[in-house]
Amino acid sequence: MAESISDDRERARAATGDDLVVLLYHPESDVLLALLDNPALDETQLCLLLKRKDLPGEVLEEIGRRKPLLRNYQVKRALAFHPRAPRLVSLRLLRDLYLMDLVQLTLLPGIPAELKRNAEHQLIARLPQLPLGQKITLGRRGPGRVAGALLAEGQAQILSVVLDNAYLTEAQVLKVLSRDKLTHGIIKAISQHRKWSCIYNVRLALVRHPASTLATVLVYLPELTVSDLRALADPGIVSESLRKYLHAEINRRMDASKKSARKHEPAAADDDSDQE
């Protein structure tokens, strides 16, 4: 067996054509490592090797270590996307990936959280240099964190696209609304969106945001709980002019509650007399 592996190693270093292709599927790491020394191994065959999901980690690490093998973009991409690629190799390759390949990587099922965060960070770092067309594409298809970053930028042409992004989460929308300085365009787009304007926590965040118009606030006040209205009415949370409307809404609720209680009192008394 040892002699057979030794022979296969020697073959791997010099094989060409179909013989080389057959060796791409050899089960032994030593043979695959020897194959990397073969001058006949081209980018197409190397990408074919990287399609093997069972490729040993030491082979993947060795490919990532050899700069001549990584001159071809498709090889870099195949290595970065390999589910068993060593952590440091994948992280190092992120900065070389094209924009939409980075997007695809973030959306892969089972991707390690650290790799996903770093890929998203790479995308967000590139946003200032991107033309509008690519931002629209990212807004439509990018991951939630990237969509949130685009929402915070507030470019009018992409707001509706970003808010329709399937990966945008309530947490990302609330993170944007937690910023003190937002354009009225962002507030308006969120408050008029068919999905986000119906979510209670988003409504609450819109009411407390200083960029919200009074008209927006007054629409949402009747939807808020009394406890949230009282919390918002505490000094320093919202403007003094808005606090007046909050107190008025609280008083309206209290009066309505008292009237409802009085309305049911005679019925309760009648019930008591019937029992007698």
C-alpha positions as CSV (number, residue, x, y, z in Angstrom):
1,M,0.0,0.0,0.0
2,A,2.8,2.4,0.9
3,E,4.6,1.6,-2.4
4,S,1.3,2.2,-4.3
5,I,0.9,5.7,-2.7
6,S,4.5,6.5,-3.4
7,D,4.1,5.5,-7.0
8,D,0.9,7.6,-7.2
9,R,2.8,10.6,-5.8
10,E,5.4,10.3,-8.5
11,R,2.6,10.0,-11.2
12,A,0.9,13.0,-9.8
13,R,4.0,15.2,-10.3
14,A,4.3,14.3,-14.0
15,A,0.9,13.2,-15.2
16,T,-0.8,14.9,-18.1
17,G,-4.2,14.7,-19.9
18,D,-6.7,12.2,-18.8
19,D,-4.2,10.6,-16.3
20,L,-3.9,13.9,-14.5
21,V,-7.8,14.3,-14.4
22,V,-8.1,10.9,-12.8
23,L,-5.7,11.8,-10.1
24,L,-7.8,14.8,-9.1
25,Y,-10.1,12.3,-7.4
26,H,-7.4,10.4,-5.5
27,P,-8.4,9.8,-1.9
28,E,-4.9,10.4,-0.4
29,S,-3.8,13.9,0.6
30,D,-0.1,13.2,-0.2
31,V,-1.0,12.4,-3.8
32,L,-3.1,15.5,-4.1
33,L,-0.4,17.7,-2.6
34,A,2.1,16.2,-5.1
35,L,-0.4,17.1,-7.9
36,L,0.0,20.7,-6.9
37,D,3.7,20.5,-8.0
38,N,2.7,19.3,-11.5
39,P,3.5,22.0,-14.0
40,A,0.7,20.6,-16.3
41,L,-2.0,21.4,-13.7
42,D,-3.9,24.3,-15.1
43,E,-6.6,26.6,-13.7
44,T,-9.5,24.5,-15.1
45,Q,-8.2,21.3,-13.5
46,L,-7.5,23.1,-10.2
47,C,-11.1,24.4,-10.1
48,L,-12.3,20.9,-10.8
49,L,-10.2,19.7,-7.9
50,L,-11.8,22.5,-5.7
51,K,-15.3,21.2,-6.6
52,R,-14.6,18.2,-4.4
53,K,-16.5,18.8,-1.1
54,D,-14.4,16.1,0.6
55,L,-11.1,17.8,-0.2
56,P,-8.8,17.5,2.9
57,G,-8.1,20.7,4.8
58,E,-4.3,20.4,4.3
59,V,-4.7,20.5,0.5
60,L,-7.0,23.6,0.7
61,E,-4.5,25.3,3.0
62,E,-1.6,24.5,0.6
63,I,-3.5,25.9,-2.3
64,G,-4.2,29.1,-0.3
65,R,-0.5,29.3,0.5
66,R,0.7,29.2,-3.1
67,K,0.4,32.6,-4.7
68,P,1.1,31.3,-8.3
69,L,-2.0,29.1,-8.0
70,L,-4.1,32.1,-7.0
71,R,-3.4,34.3,-9.9
72,N,-6.5,33.1,-11.6
73,Y,-9.7,34.7,-10.2
74,Q,-11.9,31.5,-10.6
75,V,-9.4,29.6,-8.5
76,K,-9.6,32.2,-5.8
77,R,-13.4,32.1,-5.9
78,A,-13.6,28.4,-5.8
79,L,-11.3,28.3,-2.8
80,A,-13.1,31.0,-0.9
81,F,-16.4,29.3,-1.5
82,H,-15.2,25.8,-0.4
83,P,-17.1,24.7,2.7
84,R,-13.9,23.2,4.2
85,A,-11.6,26.1,3.4
86,P,-9.4,27.1,6.4
87,R,-10.7,30.1,8.2
88,L,-7.7,32.4,7.6
89,V,-7.5,31.5,3.9
90,S,-11.2,32.4,3.4
91,L,-10.8,35.6,5.3
92,R,-7.8,36.6,3.3
93,L,-9.5,36.0,0.0
94,L,-12.6,38.1,0.7
95,R,-10.9,41.4,-0.3
96,D,-10.2,40.0,-3.8
97,L,-13.7,38.8,-4.5
98,Y,-16.0,40.6,-7.0
99,L,-19.0,42.5,-5.5
100,M,-21.7,40.0,-6.4
101,D,-19.6,37.0,-5.5
102,L,-19.3,38.6,-2.0
103,V,-23.0,38.9,-1.9
104,Q,-23.5,35.3,-2.9
105,L,-21.0,34.2,-0.2
106,T,-23.0,36.0,2.5
107,L,-26.2,34.2,1.5
108,L,-24.8,30.7,1.4
109,P,-26.4,28.4,3.9
110,G,-24.1,27.2,6.7
111,I,-21.5,29.9,6.1
112,P,-19.5,30.5,9.4
113,A,-20.8,33.6,11.2
114,E,-17.3,35.3,11.2
115,L,-16.9,34.8,7.5
116,K,-20.4,36.2,6.8
117,R,-19.7,39.3,9.0
118,N,-16.4,40.0,7.3
119,A,-17.9,39.6,3.8
120,E,-20.7,42.0,4.8
121,H,-18.1,44.4,6.2
122,Q,-16.2,44.3,2.9
123,L,-19.5,45.1,1.0
124,I,-20.3,48.0,3.3
125,A,-16.8,49.4,3.1
126,R,-17.1,49.5,-0.7
127,L,-20.5,51.3,-0.7
128,P,-19.1,54.9,-1.0
129,Q,-17.2,54.0,-4.2
130,L,-20.0,52.2,-5.9
131,P,-22.1,53.7,-8.8
132,L,-25.8,54.0,-8.3
133,G,-26.6,51.0,-10.5
134,Q,-24.6,48.6,-8.3
135,K,-26.1,50.1,-5.2
136,I,-29.6,49.4,-6.6
137,T,-28.5,45.8,-7.3
138,L,-27.1,45.5,-3.8
139,G,-30.3,47.1,-2.3
140,R,-32.4,44.5,-4.1
141,R,-30.3,41.3,-3.5
142,G,-27.8,42.1,-0.8
143,P,-27.8,40.7,2.8
144,G,-29.7,42.5,5.6
145,R,-26.7,44.4,7.1
146,V,-25.8,45.8,3.7
147,A,-29.4,46.7,3.0
148,G,-29.5,48.5,6.3
149,A,-26.3,50.5,5.4
150,L,-27.9,51.5,2.1
151,L,-31.1,52.6,3.9
152,A,-29.0,54.8,6.2
153,E,-27.3,56.4,3.2
154,G,-30.8,57.7,2.2
155,Q,-30.3,58.0,-1.6
156,A,-33.8,58.6,-2.9
157,Q,-33.4,56.3,-5.9
158,I,-32.8,53.2,-3.8
159,L,-35.0,53.6,-0.7
160,S,-38.0,51.8,-2.0
161,V,-35.8,49.0,-3.4
162,V,-33.9,48.6,-0.1
163,L,-37.2,48.5,1.9
164,D,-38.4,45.7,-0.3
165,N,-35.3,43.6,0.2
166,A,-36.2,40.1,1.4
167,Y,-33.2,40.0,3.8
168,L,-33.8,43.3,5.5
169,T,-34.9,42.7,9.1
170,E,-36.8,44.7,11.7
171,A,-33.6,44.9,13.7
172,Q,-31.8,46.6,10.8
173,V,-34.7,49.1,10.2
174,L,-34.7,49.9,14.0
175,K,-30.9,50.3,13.9
176,V,-31.3,52.9,11.2
177,L,-34.1,54.7,13.1
178,S,-31.9,54.8,16.2
179,R,-29.6,57.3,14.5
180,D,-30.2,60.9,15.4
181,K,-29.5,62.3,12.0
182,L,-31.6,60.9,9.2
183,T,-33.1,62.6,6.2
184,H,-36.8,63.2,6.0
185,G,-36.8,61.0,2.9
186,I,-35.8,58.0,4.9
187,I,-38.4,58.7,7.6
188,K,-41.1,59.2,4.9
189,A,-40.1,56.0,3.0
190,I,-40.3,53.9,6.1
191,S,-43.5,55.5,7.4
192,Q,-45.3,54.9,4.0
193,H,-44.0,51.4,3.3
194,R,-46.7,48.7,3.3
195,K,-44.6,46.3,5.5
196,W,-42.5,48.4,7.8
197,S,-45.1,51.0,8.6
198,C,-47.3,48.3,10.1
199,I,-44.8,47.0,12.6
200,Y,-45.4,48.3,16.2
201,N,-41.7,48.8,17.1
202,V,-41.0,50.6,13.9
203,R,-44.0,52.9,14.5
204,L,-42.7,53.6,18.0
205,A,-39.3,54.4,16.7
206,L,-40.8,56.8,14.1
207,V,-42.8,58.6,16.8
208,R,-39.7,59.3,18.8
209,H,-37.4,60.2,15.9
210,P,-36.8,64.0,15.7
211,A,-36.9,63.9,11.9
212,S,-40.5,62.6,11.9
213,T,-43.2,65.1,10.8
214,L,-46.0,65.9,13.2
215,A,-48.4,64.4,10.7
216,T,-46.6,61.1,10.8
217,V,-46.5,61.1,14.6
218,L,-50.2,61.9,15.0
219,V,-51.2,59.0,12.7
220,Y,-49.3,56.6,15.0
221,L,-50.2,58.0,18.5
222,P,-53.6,56.2,18.7
223,E,-51.8,52.9,17.9
224,L,-49.3,53.1,20.8
225,T,-49.9,51.6,24.3
226,V,-50.5,54.0,27.2
227,S,-47.3,52.7,28.9
228,D,-45.3,53.6,25.8
229,L,-47.0,57.0,25.5
230,R,-46.1,57.7,29.1
231,A,-42.5,56.6,28.5
232,L,-42.2,58.9,25.5
233,A,-43.7,61.8,27.5
234,D,-40.9,61.7,30.0
235,P,-38.7,64.9,29.8
236,G,-35.9,64.8,27.3
237,I,-37.3,62.0,25.1
238,V,-39.2,64.0,22.5
239,S,-39.6,67.7,21.9
240,E,-41.8,69.8,24.2
241,S,-44.3,70.5,21.5
242,L,-44.8,66.7,20.9
243,R,-45.1,66.0,24.6
244,K,-48.3,68.1,24.6
245,Y,-49.8,65.8,22.0
246,L,-48.6,62.8,24.0
247,H,-50.3,64.1,27.2
248,A,-53.4,64.9,25.2
249,E,-53.6,61.3,23.9
250,I,-53.0,59.8,27.3
251,N,-55.8,62.0,28.8
252,R,-58.1,61.0,25.9
253,R,-57.4,57.3,26.7
254,M,-58.0,57.8,30.4
255,D,-61.3,59.6,29.8
256,A,-62.4,56.9,27.4
257,S,-61.5,54.3,30.0
258,K,-63.5,56.1,32.7
259,K,-66.5,56.5,30.5
260,S,-66.4,52.8,29.6
261,A,-66.3,51.9,33.3
262,R,-69.3,54.1,34.1
263,K,-71.2,52.7,31.2
264,H,-70.9,49.2,32.7
265,E,-71.7,50.2,36.3
266,P,-75.6,50.3,35.9
267,A,-75.5,46.9,34.2
268,A,-73.5,45.5,37.1
269,A,-76.0,47.1,39.6
270,D,-79.0,45.6,37.7
271,D,-77.3,42.2,37.9
272,D,-77.0,42.5,41.6
273,S,-80.7,43.5,42.0
274,D,-81.8,40.5,39.9
275,Q,-79.9,38.2,42.2
276,E,-81.7,39.6,45.2
